[in-house]
């Protein structure tokens, strides 16, 4: 008698004896539970088998959450994207021929806190990379087909903390890991997170108000040059897509202790194919997410001057900032920021900035995309203001384009010229 027939026989016999012989039923059900089965049993799946199915050496043991993040990054070969005193992230934008779970990944990333991995994010077909509906469907099918034989049927559940940032997911559990297949309308993603975090639908522990305020104030660094700069802001590299708004908001949210992902935020902000986000809609949804985590954001009406910026920077609050991007102006800022790194005579430096004081106002316009002949995008952009120098009349700016753009310096006049309007600033409300 084969295992399937034996199990059926045991269960059938147990059913016939249920009235008069309860102990027999218990014995036979226990026997049936350990009998071999053709169905996947997640508890018996080995991490080596998962690595094979993923086509990525994600696991080195049965718990990803106990591994050293630097060792994981080295093993995966994913470049370090960001590092603060406690937080780190690694991100790879794979080549076209890369395959994970049988599908083509566009972004592979993992996050860490205090040296330990906290979650893995894999993004496949998505609007930011101009994928079509057929690609969405195919990637979903491929990923499910790869995981089901190993982990069985997924559970249909929800993930996300607010009405707008909440969506259905397919969830598999494996030894303290929740593997979530996310298929909202704007992307196909796979997230690996601790099971208890998935049980809370992604809501992390809330940091106390006073504790966070004290922490942020300690992140303000003052340099001999006169620079006052907010440190410890995570970097997110938005990659080859117009995700400046969701990527920059992810940075800010993670800076104040709220877990965020630019692809989920792009969904909330209705980021269009290839980029383009409603700043007001994004703010509305970020505000809802912040309230869920005991925080509030506000839109400011602000004249961009050093004294006005100092009111926020001195407390450890960077400013979200809406601008009109000008390629030539930005190129000049990059060149001068590189030169600035070698400055030793700070009294003489303002003299070299005179040419950057009289700057014409940058208006709204369309820019040609060098990688897509004939395609154009508007020049609206969101970046952060992270510091100032009252002696030199400069402000520190930060873009979600990788480490090289984490800190650059523009004159106050350049910053004023590119500002969209006086209400194009957002900040934490205290």
BATORKE-576323 format. One record per residue (C-alpha): residue number from 1; residue in three letters; z, y, x. Coordinates in pm, 1 decimal, m for minus. Last residue first. Layout:
{NUM; 'ALA'; {Z; Y; X}}
...
END
This chain:
{430; 'UNK'; {1664.4; 6871.6; 651.6}}
{429; 'UNK'; {1294.4; 6853.6; 562.7}}
{428; 'UNK'; {1070.9; 6668.2; 807.7}}
{427; 'UNK'; {753.8; 6861.5; 887.3}}
{426; 'UNK'; {407.7; 6957.3; 767.9}}
{425; 'UNK'; {178.7; 7242.9; 873.1}}
{424; 'UNK'; {m157.4; 7352.4; 731.5}}
{423; 'UNK'; {7.3; 7614.0; 505.5}}
{422; 'UNK'; {m95.8; 7911.9; 719.6}}
{421; 'UNK'; {m461.5; 7807.5; 726.0}}
{420; 'UNK'; {m701.8; 7582.2; 918.4}}
{419; 'UNK'; {m548.8; 7650.7; 1259.9}}
{418; 'UNK'; {m822.0; 7656.2; 1529.6}}
{417; 'UNK'; {m796.7; 8023.3; 1622.6}}
{416; 'UNK'; {m416.0; 8028.9; 1611.7}}
{415; 'UNK'; {m398.4; 7740.7; 1857.0}}
{414; 'UNK'; {m643.0; 7913.6; 2091.2}}
{413; 'UNK'; {m435.5; 8232.4; 2071.6}}
{412; 'UNK'; {m113.0; 8044.4; 2142.4}}
{411; 'UNK'; {m275.7; 7906.4; 2455.0}}
{410; 'UNK'; {m344.4; 7534.7; 2460.4}}
{409; 'UNK'; {m158.4; 7259.8; 2649.0}}
{408; 'UNK'; {m218.2; 6885.8; 2649.6}}
{407; 'UNK'; {27.1; 6602.0; 2595.0}}
{406; 'UNK'; {m47.3; 6258.4; 2448.0}}
{405; 'UNK'; {m422.2; 6293.9; 2491.5}}
{404; 'UNK'; {m458.4; 6072.0; 2797.4}}
{403; 'UNK'; {m224.6; 5817.5; 2632.9}}
{402; 'UNK'; {m455.7; 5734.6; 2343.7}}
{401; 'UNK'; {m663.5; 5927.8; 2089.5}}
{400; 'UNK'; {m398.3; 6014.4; 1830.7}}
{399; 'UNK'; {m379.7; 6376.0; 1946.1}}
{398; 'UNK'; {m92.5; 6582.5; 2090.1}}
{397; 'UNK'; {m65.4; 6957.5; 2141.9}}
{396; 'UNK'; {176.6; 7154.6; 2357.1}}
{395; 'UNK'; {181.3; 7529.2; 2290.5}}
{394; 'UNK'; {126.5; 7811.0; 2541.1}}
{393; 'UNK'; {240.5; 8171.7; 2583.1}}
{392; 'UNK'; {325.0; 8135.6; 2952.9}}
{391; 'UNK'; {690.8; 8235.4; 2940.3}}
{390; 'UNK'; {752.5; 8110.6; 2584.1}}
{389; 'UNK'; {631.8; 7760.0; 2665.6}}
{388; 'UNK'; {591.8; 7539.2; 2360.2}}
{387; 'UNK'; {620.6; 7179.9; 2242.3}}
{386; 'UNK'; {502.8; 6892.5; 2024.1}}
{385; 'UNK'; {236.4; 7043.1; 1799.4}}
{384; 'UNK'; {70.9; 6745.2; 1638.0}}
{383; 'UNK'; {m288.7; 6667.7; 1541.9}}
{382; 'UNK'; {m491.8; 6664.5; 1222.4}}
{381; 'UNK'; {m866.6; 6727.7; 1211.1}}
{380; 'UNK'; {m1128.1; 6893.4; 989.1}}
{379; 'UNK'; {m1458.1; 6918.3; 1174.0}}
{378; 'UNK'; {m1678.1; 6775.5; 899.6}}
{377; 'UNK'; {m1874.5; 6464.6; 987.9}}
{376; 'UNK'; {m2243.2; 6414.9; 1063.1}}
{375; 'UNK'; {m2474.8; 6116.0; 1101.3}}
{374; 'UNK'; {m2830.8; 6161.8; 1226.5}}
{373; 'UNK'; {m2778.2; 5955.0; 1538.8}}
{372; 'UNK'; {m2452.5; 5753.1; 1516.2}}
{371; 'UNK'; {m2269.1; 5728.7; 1851.0}}
{370; 'UNK'; {m2299.6; 6101.6; 1924.8}}
{369; 'UNK'; {m2170.0; 6204.3; 1579.4}}
{368; 'UNK'; {m2302.9; 6546.8; 1483.7}}
{367; 'UNK'; {m2043.6; 6798.7; 1373.1}}
{366; 'UNK'; {m2023.5; 6972.9; 1037.5}}
{365; 'UNK'; {m1852.7; 7307.6; 990.8}}
{364; 'UNK'; {m1525.6; 7470.1; 889.4}}
{363; 'UNK'; {m1440.1; 7773.3; 1095.0}}
{362; 'UNK'; {m1298.6; 7835.8; 1441.3}}
{361; 'UNK'; {m1176.5; 8194.9; 1484.6}}
{360; 'UNK'; {m1294.5; 8361.3; 1804.1}}
{359; 'UNK'; {m1071.0; 8333.0; 2112.6}}
{358; 'UNK'; {m946.8; 8627.1; 2322.1}}
{357; 'UNK'; {m652.8; 8475.3; 2507.1}}
{356; 'UNK'; {m820.9; 8188.5; 2691.5}}
{355; 'UNK'; {m971.6; 8406.8; 2966.1}}
{354; 'UNK'; {m628.1; 8549.8; 3037.9}}
{353; 'UNK'; {m485.1; 8204.3; 3108.8}}
{352; 'UNK'; {m522.6; 8224.7; 3486.1}}
{351; 'UNK'; {m288.5; 8526.3; 3496.7}}
{350; 'UNK'; {m32.7; 8326.9; 3296.6}}
{349; 'UNK'; {m16.8; 8073.2; 3587.5}}
{348; 'UNK'; {97.9; 8317.8; 3857.3}}
{347; 'UNK'; {465.5; 8305.6; 3760.6}}
{346; 'UNK'; {438.9; 7929.2; 3726.8}}
{345; 'UNK'; {359.1; 7879.7; 4095.5}}
{344; 'UNK'; {366.3; 7501.5; 4133.1}}
{343; 'UNK'; {72.7; 7405.0; 3909.1}}
{342; 'UNK'; {m75.2; 7057.9; 3968.6}}
{341; 'UNK'; {m42.4; 6930.7; 3610.9}}
{340; 'UNK'; {m193.3; 7255.7; 3482.0}}
{339; 'UNK'; {m533.5; 7166.7; 3625.9}}
{338; 'UNK'; {m546.9; 6867.0; 3393.0}}
{337; 'UNK'; {m445.3; 7086.0; 3102.2}}
{336; 'UNK'; {m718.3; 7337.8; 3196.8}}
{335; 'UNK'; {m991.2; 7075.6; 3178.6}}
{334; 'UNK'; {m859.4; 6932.4; 2852.2}}
{333; 'UNK'; {m823.7; 7275.3; 2688.7}}
{332; 'UNK'; {m1178.7; 7367.7; 2792.0}}
{331; 'UNK'; {m1311.3; 7048.2; 2633.7}}
{330; 'UNK'; {m1124.8; 7127.0; 2314.1}}
{329; 'UNK'; {m1284.0; 7470.9; 2287.8}}
{328; 'UNK'; {m1625.8; 7321.1; 2346.5}}
{327; 'UNK'; {m1577.3; 7044.1; 2090.1}}
{326; 'UNK'; {m1437.9; 7269.9; 1812.3}}
{325; 'UNK'; {m1198.9; 7102.0; 1568.0}}
{324; 'UNK'; {m1075.8; 7283.9; 1260.7}}
{323; 'UNK'; {m701.7; 7233.3; 1242.4}}
{322; 'UNK'; {m423.6; 7076.8; 1034.8}}
{321; 'UNK'; {m89.3; 7045.1; 1211.9}}
{320; 'UNK'; {194.2; 6795.2; 1184.1}}
{319; 'UNK'; {486.6; 6961.9; 1357.1}}
{318; 'UNK'; {722.5; 6804.5; 1609.7}}
{317; 'UNK'; {1092.2; 6808.9; 1516.7}}
{316; 'UNK'; {1339.9; 6771.0; 1803.9}}
{315; 'UNK'; {1572.1; 7054.9; 1701.6}}
{314; 'UNK'; {1428.1; 7298.9; 1956.5}}
{313; 'UNK'; {1077.3; 7205.3; 1836.4}}
{312; 'UNK'; {1147.9; 7322.5; 1482.0}}
{311; 'UNK'; {1278.0; 7680.2; 1521.1}}
{310; 'UNK'; {1079.6; 7704.0; 1847.0}}
{309; 'UNK'; {752.3; 7694.4; 1653.2}}
{308; 'UNK'; {835.0; 8021.0; 1475.5}}
{307; 'UNK'; {941.4; 8189.7; 1800.0}}
{306; 'UNK'; {620.4; 8070.1; 1977.2}}
{305; 'UNK'; {389.2; 8201.1; 1706.6}}
{304; 'UNK'; {176.4; 8018.5; 1450.3}}
{303; 'UNK'; {241.0; 8195.1; 1120.0}}
{302; 'UNK'; {390.7; 7930.5; 895.3}}
{301; 'UNK'; {386.0; 7825.1; 533.6}}
{300; 'UNK'; {528.9; 7476.5; 558.9}}
{299; 'UNK'; {464.0; 7155.0; 371.0}}
{298; 'UNK'; {781.2; 6951.9; 341.9}}
{297; 'UNK'; {892.6; 6599.6; 423.0}}
{296; 'UNK'; {1200.3; 6415.2; 297.1}}
{295; 'UNK'; {1394.1; 6119.1; 434.3}}
{294; 'UNK'; {1615.3; 5842.9; 289.7}}
{293; 'UNK'; {1370.7; 5558.8; 348.8}}
{292; 'UNK'; {1222.2; 5552.1; m1.8}}
{291; 'UNK'; {1209.8; 5930.2; 20.1}}
{290; 'UNK'; {989.9; 5898.4; 331.0}}
{289; 'UNK'; {747.6; 5663.0; 156.4}}
{288; 'UNK'; {714.9; 5903.4; m136.9}}
{287; 'UNK'; {659.2; 6194.8; 103.7}}
{286; 'UNK'; {396.0; 5992.3; 288.4}}
{285; 'UNK'; {222.4; 5939.5; m45.6}}
{284; 'UNK'; {210.2; 6308.1; m137.7}}
{283; 'UNK'; {121.4; 6406.5; 219.1}}
{282; 'UNK'; {m175.8; 6169.8; 219.3}}
{281; 'UNK'; {m295.6; 6310.1; m111.4}}
{280; 'UNK'; {m273.1; 6662.6; 27.4}}
{279; 'UNK'; {m449.0; 6572.2; 354.6}}
{278; 'UNK'; {m732.0; 6395.1; 168.7}}
{277; 'UNK'; {m881.0; 6179.8; 440.7}}
{276; 'UNK'; {m1220.1; 6163.8; 610.1}}
{275; 'UNK'; {m1311.8; 5860.0; 814.3}}
{274; 'UNK'; {m1604.3; 5618.7; 858.8}}
{273; 'UNK'; {m1583.0; 5498.1; 499.8}}
{272; 'UNK'; {m1342.6; 5731.4; 324.3}}
{271; 'UNK'; {m967.8; 5759.4; 370.5}}
{270; 'UNK'; {m805.5; 5721.1; 28.9}}
{269; 'UNK'; {m478.5; 5866.2; 162.2}}
{268; 'UNK'; {m280.4; 5561.1; 51.7}}
{267; 'UNK'; {m538.8; 5319.9; 193.9}}
{266; 'UNK'; {m553.0; 5518.5; 517.3}}
{265; 'UNK'; {m173.0; 5489.3; 526.8}}
{264; 'UNK'; {m205.0; 5110.7; 513.5}}
{263; 'UNK'; {m458.2; 5119.6; 798.7}}
{262; 'UNK'; {m244.6; 5366.5; 997.8}}
{261; 'UNK'; {60.7; 5140.4; 985.3}}
{260; 'UNK'; {416.0; 5258.8; 921.2}}
{259; 'UNK'; {776.9; 5162.3; 985.0}}
{258; 'UNK'; {1013.8; 5455.5; 937.9}}
{257; 'UNK'; {1244.8; 5543.7; 1229.7}}
{256; 'UNK'; {1183.6; 5917.3; 1274.2}}
{255; 'UNK'; {921.5; 5869.3; 1548.4}}
{254; 'UNK'; {769.4; 5579.9; 1353.1}}
{253; 'UNK'; {691.9; 5820.9; 1071.7}}
{252; 'UNK'; {545.6; 6080.1; 1309.0}}
{251; 'UNK'; {319.7; 5834.2; 1487.6}}
{250; 'UNK'; {201.0; 5677.5; 1163.3}}
{249; 'UNK'; {123.9; 6027.5; 1033.9}}
{248; 'UNK'; {m96.3; 6083.9; 1337.0}}
{247; 'UNK'; {m285.5; 5758.7; 1276.1}}
{246; 'UNK'; {m325.3; 5826.3; 902.3}}
{245; 'UNK'; {m469.2; 6176.1; 962.6}}
{244; 'UNK'; {m677.1; 6103.5; 1273.9}}
{243; 'UNK'; {m844.4; 5798.5; 1118.5}}
{242; 'UNK'; {m1207.4; 5892.3; 1175.5}}
{241; 'UNK'; {m1295.2; 5570.0; 1354.9}}
{240; 'UNK'; {m1364.1; 5452.2; 1708.5}}
{239; 'UNK'; {m999.6; 5401.6; 1805.0}}
{238; 'UNK'; {m703.7; 5559.7; 1624.8}}
{237; 'UNK'; {m492.7; 5522.6; 1938.7}}
{236; 'UNK'; {m131.9; 5548.0; 1825.9}}
{235; 'UNK'; {124.9; 5701.2; 2059.5}}
{234; 'UNK'; {497.0; 5692.1; 1986.3}}
{233; 'UNK'; {687.0; 6023.8; 2009.0}}
{232; 'UNK'; {975.4; 5981.8; 2254.4}}
{231; 'UNK'; {967.2; 6339.4; 2388.3}}
{230; 'UNK'; {964.3; 6681.3; 2221.5}}
{229; 'UNK'; {874.6; 6946.6; 2479.7}}
{228; 'UNK'; {1013.7; 7279.3; 2595.8}}
{227; 'UNK'; {808.8; 7396.4; 2894.6}}
{226; 'UNK'; {963.1; 7680.2; 3096.5}}
{225; 'UNK'; {820.9; 7549.0; 3424.2}}
{224; 'UNK'; {1164.9; 7418.5; 3522.8}}
{223; 'UNK'; {1141.0; 7176.7; 3231.5}}
{222; 'UNK'; {1331.9; 7145.8; 2905.7}}
{221; 'UNK'; {1330.4; 6815.7; 2715.4}}
{220; 'UNK'; {1405.4; 6776.1; 2343.6}}
{219; 'UNK'; {1475.0; 6409.3; 2268.4}}
{218; 'UNK'; {1850.2; 6465.4; 2239.3}}
{217; 'UNK'; {1794.0; 6675.6; 1926.4}}
{216; 'UNK'; {1610.2; 6382.1; 1769.2}}
{215; 'UNK'; {1899.2; 6139.5; 1824.1}}
{214; 'UNK'; {2158.8; 6379.6; 1681.9}}
{213; 'UNK'; {1949.6; 6432.5; 1367.1}}
{212; 'UNK'; {1892.4; 6056.8; 1336.6}}
{211; 'UNK'; {2264.5; 5980.1; 1357.1}}
{210; 'UNK'; {2346.8; 6260.8; 1113.9}}
{209; 'UNK'; {2106.8; 6128.6; 850.5}}
{208; 'UNK'; {2190.5; 5759.5; 893.1}}
{207; 'UNK'; {1908.2; 5527.5; 1000.1}}
{206; 'UNK'; {1770.7; 5320.9; 712.9}}
{205; 'UNK'; {1724.6; 4948.4; 777.4}}
{204; 'UNK'; {1361.5; 4845.1; 739.2}}
{203; 'UNK'; {1166.4; 4819.7; 414.4}}
{202; 'UNK'; {867.3; 4589.6; 462.8}}
{201; 'UNK'; {868.6; 4411.4; 127.2}}
{200; 'UNK'; {1241.4; 4330.2; 163.7}}
{199; 'UNK'; {1159.8; 3955.9; 172.5}}
{198; 'UNK'; {886.1; 4039.7; 424.3}}
{197; 'UNK'; {1153.1; 4187.6; 651.4}}
{196; 'UNK'; {1360.8; 3869.6; 614.9}}
{195; 'UNK'; {1061.0; 3656.2; 712.4}}
{194; 'UNK'; {1010.6; 3843.0; 1039.3}}
{193; 'UNK'; {656.6; 3983.9; 1056.6}}
{192; 'UNK'; {303.8; 3856.9; 1114.2}}
{191; 'UNK'; {40.6; 4075.5; 946.5}}
{190; 'UNK'; {m317.5; 3976.8; 874.4}}
{189; 'UNK'; {m556.8; 4241.6; 752.8}}
{188; 'UNK'; {m863.2; 4287.3; 535.3}}
{187; 'UNK'; {m931.6; 4656.2; 470.5}}
{186; 'UNK'; {m992.6; 4937.5; 220.7}}
{185; 'UNK'; {m964.2; 4766.3; m119.9}}
{184; 'UNK'; {m640.4; 4585.6; m50.4}}
{183; 'UNK'; {m668.2; 4240.3; 108.5}}
{182; 'UNK'; {m355.2; 4163.5; 309.0}}
{181; 'UNK'; {m295.5; 3811.1; 441.2}}
{180; 'UNK'; {72.7; 3792.5; 529.3}}
{179; 'UNK'; {226.2; 3549.2; 777.7}}
{178; 'UNK'; {604.5; 3553.7; 740.7}}
{177; 'UNK'; {780.9; 3416.1; 1046.4}}
{176; 'UNK'; {1130.7; 3261.9; 1045.0}}
{175; 'UNK'; {1005.7; 2909.7; 1104.2}}
{174; 'UNK'; {669.0; 2935.6; 925.0}}
{173; 'UNK'; {620.3; 3106.5; 590.6}}
{172; 'UNK'; {279.2; 3178.6; 436.0}}
{171; 'UNK'; {216.7; 3481.9; 217.6}}
{170; 'UNK'; {m92.8; 3596.8; 30.6}}
{169; 'UNK'; {m60.1; 3967.2; m32.5}}
{168; 'UNK'; {m69.3; 4200.6; m331.5}}
{167; 'UNK'; {m31.0; 4571.9; m271.1}}
{166; 'UNK'; {221.9; 4848.8; m226.2}}
{165; 'UNK'; {162.5; 5187.7; m64.5}}
{164; 'UNK'; {81.3; 5377.5; m383.1}}
{163; 'UNK'; {379.1; 5246.7; m580.8}}
{162; 'UNK'; {607.9; 5261.2; m279.6}}
{161; 'UNK'; {754.7; 5023.3; m23.4}}
{160; 'UNK'; {484.3; 4775.8; 61.8}}
{159; 'UNK'; {425.6; 4403.9; 20.6}}
{158; 'UNK'; {373.9; 4197.5; m293.9}}
{157; 'UNK'; {353.9; 3823.8; m363.1}}
{156; 'UNK'; {110.7; 3533.5; m401.6}}
{155; 'UNK'; {249.1; 3231.8; m217.5}}
{154; 'UNK'; {8.7; 3064.8; 24.0}}
{153; 'UNK'; {m118.6; 2707.1; m9.0}}
{152; 'UNK'; {m60.0; 2488.9; 293.7}}
{151; 'UNK'; {36.3; 2594.4; 645.0}}
{150; 'UNK'; {m204.1; 2408.5; 875.6}}
{149; 'UNK'; {m486.9; 2313.2; 641.8}}
{148; 'UNK'; {m441.4; 2647.1; 459.3}}
{147; 'UNK'; {m458.1; 2874.7; 764.4}}
{146; 'UNK'; {m822.1; 2849.3; 876.7}}
{145; 'UNK'; {m975.1; 2840.9; 527.4}}
{144; 'UNK'; {m764.0; 3140.3; 426.9}}
{143; 'UNK'; {m886.2; 3339.1; 727.2}}
{142; 'UNK'; {m1249.4; 3247.8; 668.1}}
{141; 'UNK'; {m1237.4; 3330.3; 296.2}}
{140; 'UNK'; {m1082.5; 3672.2; 354.0}}
{139; 'UNK'; {m1333.0; 3748.9; 628.9}}
{138; 'UNK'; {m1626.2; 3655.9; 402.9}}
{137; 'UNK'; {m1508.8; 3869.9; 112.9}}
{136; 'UNK'; {m1449.3; 4181.0; 321.3}}
{135; 'UNK'; {m1779.0; 4130.1; 504.3}}
{134; 'UNK'; {m1962.1; 4114.1; 170.4}}
{133; 'UNK'; {m1795.1; 4435.9; 57.9}}
{132; 'UNK'; {m1937.0; 4629.8; 352.0}}
{131; 'UNK'; {m1782.4; 4726.3; 686.3}}
{130; 'UNK'; {m1805.2; 5086.9; 801.0}}
{129; 'UNK'; {m1546.2; 5061.4; 1081.5}}
{128; 'UNK'; {m1299.3; 5281.3; 893.4}}
{127; 'UNK'; {m1374.0; 5093.9; 572.4}}
{126; 'UNK'; {m1229.1; 4768.9; 699.7}}
{125; 'UNK'; {m1329.5; 4412.9; 791.0}}
{124; 'UNK'; {m1064.9; 4263.3; 1022.6}}
{123; 'UNK'; {m728.6; 4412.8; 1111.4}}
{122; 'UNK'; {m458.4; 4219.1; 1295.6}}
{121; 'UNK'; {m103.1; 4353.3; 1299.0}}
{120; 'UNK'; {186.5; 4180.0; 1475.4}}
{119; 'UNK'; {552.3; 4262.9; 1415.9}}
{118; 'UNK'; {891.1; 4322.7; 1579.2}}
{117; 'UNK'; {838.2; 4195.8; 1933.3}}
{116; 'UNK'; {1145.4; 4239.5; 2151.9}}
{115; 'UNK'; {1204.3; 4477.9; 2443.9}}
{114; 'UNK'; {1421.7; 4726.0; 2258.1}}
{113; 'UNK'; {1166.9; 4756.3; 1976.1}}
{112; 'UNK'; {818.6; 4608.0; 1983.5}}
{111; 'UNK'; {489.5; 4648.4; 1799.9}}
{110; 'UNK'; {178.7; 4433.4; 1807.2}}
{109; 'UNK'; {m187.4; 4516.5; 1782.5}}
{108; 'UNK'; {m531.6; 4364.7; 1734.9}}
{107; 'UNK'; {m799.0; 4593.2; 1587.1}}
{106; 'UNK'; {m1157.4; 4523.0; 1478.4}}
{105; 'UNK'; {m1121.2; 4144.8; 1442.1}}
{104; 'UNK'; {m1428.7; 3926.0; 1368.4}}
{103; 'UNK'; {m1331.5; 3622.7; 1161.6}}
{102; 'UNK'; {m1276.8; 3254.7; 1244.0}}
{101; 'UNK'; {m899.8; 3284.9; 1258.6}}
{100; 'UNK'; {m954.9; 3536.6; 1539.4}}
{99; 'UNK'; {m1304.3; 3585.0; 1680.1}}
{98; 'UNK'; {m1429.3; 3822.0; 1949.7}}
{97; 'UNK'; {m1809.8; 3864.1; 1977.0}}
{96; 'UNK'; {m1810.2; 4232.3; 1881.4}}
{95; 'UNK'; {m1563.8; 4330.8; 2152.4}}
{94; 'UNK'; {m1198.8; 4374.8; 2069.7}}
{93; 'UNK'; {m1010.1; 4702.0; 2008.8}}
{92; 'UNK'; {m683.0; 4596.0; 2166.6}}
{91; 'UNK'; {m343.5; 4747.1; 2094.0}}
{90; 'UNK'; {4.6; 4719.5; 2241.7}}
{89; 'UNK'; {307.2; 4902.7; 2110.1}}
{88; 'UNK'; {643.0; 5002.7; 2251.4}}
{87; 'UNK'; {966.3; 5149.8; 2117.9}}
{86; 'UNK'; {1307.3; 5193.2; 2283.0}}
{85; 'UNK'; {1274.9; 5454.4; 2557.9}}
{84; 'UNK'; {917.7; 5532.3; 2455.7}}
{83; 'UNK'; {603.3; 5336.2; 2527.9}}
{82; 'UNK'; {256.2; 5345.1; 2376.0}}
{81; 'UNK'; {m78.3; 5167.9; 2380.0}}
{80; 'UNK'; {m12.8; 4890.5; 2629.3}}
{79; 'UNK'; {m333.4; 4693.8; 2666.2}}
{78; 'UNK'; {m371.0; 4354.5; 2493.6}}
{77; 'UNK'; {m417.0; 4071.5; 2743.5}}
{76; 'UNK'; {m241.1; 3826.3; 2513.3}}
{75; 'UNK'; {m20.1; 3674.1; 2783.8}}
{74; 'UNK'; {49.8; 4009.8; 2947.0}}
{73; 'UNK'; {139.8; 4171.0; 2616.6}}
{72; 'UNK'; {367.3; 3879.0; 2528.4}}
{71; 'UNK'; {538.0; 3898.3; 2865.9}}
{70; 'UNK'; {592.4; 4271.8; 2821.4}}
{69; 'UNK'; {733.0; 4212.2; 2473.0}}
{68; 'UNK'; {1001.2; 3968.3; 2589.3}}
{67; 'UNK'; {1020.9; 3684.2; 2336.9}}
{66; 'UNK'; {1300.5; 3635.1; 2082.8}}
{65; 'UNK'; {1099.5; 3751.4; 1779.6}}
{64; 'UNK'; {802.6; 3523.9; 1851.8}}
{63; 'UNK'; {1021.4; 3227.8; 1768.9}}
{62; 'UNK'; {891.4; 2870.7; 1792.5}}
{61; 'UNK'; {789.8; 2918.1; 2155.4}}
{60; 'UNK'; {504.4; 3071.4; 2355.5}}
{59; 'UNK'; {334.0; 3210.3; 2047.0}}
{58; 'UNK'; {39.9; 3448.2; 2016.2}}
{57; 'UNK'; {m197.2; 3256.9; 2240.5}}
{56; 'UNK'; {m497.6; 3371.3; 2029.2}}
{55; 'UNK'; {m764.7; 3146.7; 1876.1}}
{54; 'UNK'; {m558.1; 3177.2; 1556.5}}
{53; 'UNK'; {m607.1; 2806.5; 1481.8}}
{52; 'UNK'; {m534.9; 2706.5; 1841.6}}
{51; 'UNK'; {m230.1; 2932.2; 1864.3}}
{50; 'UNK'; {m104.0; 2783.3; 1538.4}}
{49; 'UNK'; {m139.3; 2432.8; 1680.4}}
{48; 'UNK'; {56.8; 2531.6; 1992.7}}
{47; 'UNK'; {329.4; 2673.2; 1766.6}}
{46; 'UNK'; {375.5; 2329.1; 1613.6}}
{45; 'UNK'; {348.5; 2270.7; 1238.7}}
{44; 'UNK'; {630.6; 2049.9; 1108.4}}
{43; 'UNK'; {798.9; 2314.9; 898.1}}
{42; 'UNK'; {465.1; 2425.8; 755.3}}
{41; 'UNK'; {395.5; 2086.4; 587.9}}
{40; 'UNK'; {26.7; 2070.9; 501.0}}
{39; 'UNK'; {m64.6; 1819.9; 227.2}}
{38; 'UNK'; {m198.5; 1472.8; 318.0}}
{37; 'UNK'; {149.4; 1328.3; 279.3}}
{36; 'UNK'; {374.2; 1092.2; 473.1}}
{35; 'UNK'; {687.8; 980.7; 287.4}}
{34; 'UNK'; {993.2; 1193.7; 360.8}}
{33; 'UNK'; {1014.8; 1358.5; 19.5}}
{32; 'UNK'; {926.7; 1033.7; m164.4}}
{31; 'UNK'; {1228.2; 854.7; m15.6}}
{30; 'UNK'; {1456.0; 1141.2; m120.3}}
{29; 'UNK'; {1309.5; 1121.1; m469.0}}
{28; 'UNK'; {1373.4; 743.0; m471.0}}
{27; 'UNK'; {1735.3; 778.0; m372.1}}
{26; 'UNK'; {1805.4; 1057.8; m621.0}}
{25; 'UNK'; {1632.5; 861.7; m899.6}}
{24; 'UNK'; {1829.0; 548.4; m814.2}}
{23; 'UNK'; {2152.0; 744.7; m842.8}}
{22; 'UNK'; {2055.5; 863.3; m1189.9}}
{21; 'UNK'; {2022.8; 506.8; m1323.0}}
{20; 'UNK'; {2015.6; 495.8; m1701.4}}
{19; 'UNK'; {1804.9; 785.5; m1812.9}}
{18; 'UNK'; {1593.0; 853.2; m1505.6}}
{17; 'UNK'; {1487.9; 494.5; m1443.8}}
{16; 'UNK'; {1128.1; 524.2; m1563.3}}
{15; 'UNK'; {1080.1; 858.2; m1384.4}}
{14; 'UNK'; {1211.6; 716.3; m1057.6}}
{13; 'UNK'; {964.3; 431.3; m1087.3}}
{12; 'UNK'; {680.4; 679.8; m1123.7}}
{11; 'UNK'; {801.8; 883.6; m825.8}}
{10; 'UNK'; {829.7; 576.5; m607.0}}
{9; 'UNK'; {492.1; 442.2; m713.9}}
{8; 'UNK'; {327.1; 779.3; m650.6}}
{7; 'UNK'; {481.5; 792.1; m302.2}}
{6; 'UNK'; {365.7; 437.8; m226.1}}
{5; 'UNK'; {16.1; 515.2; m354.8}}
{4; 'UNK'; {m11.5; 819.4; m123.9}}
{3; 'UNK'; {138.7; 634.2; 172.1}}
{2; 'UNK'; {m99.3; 337.5; 154.5}}
{1; 'UNK'; {0.0; 0.0; 0.0}}
END
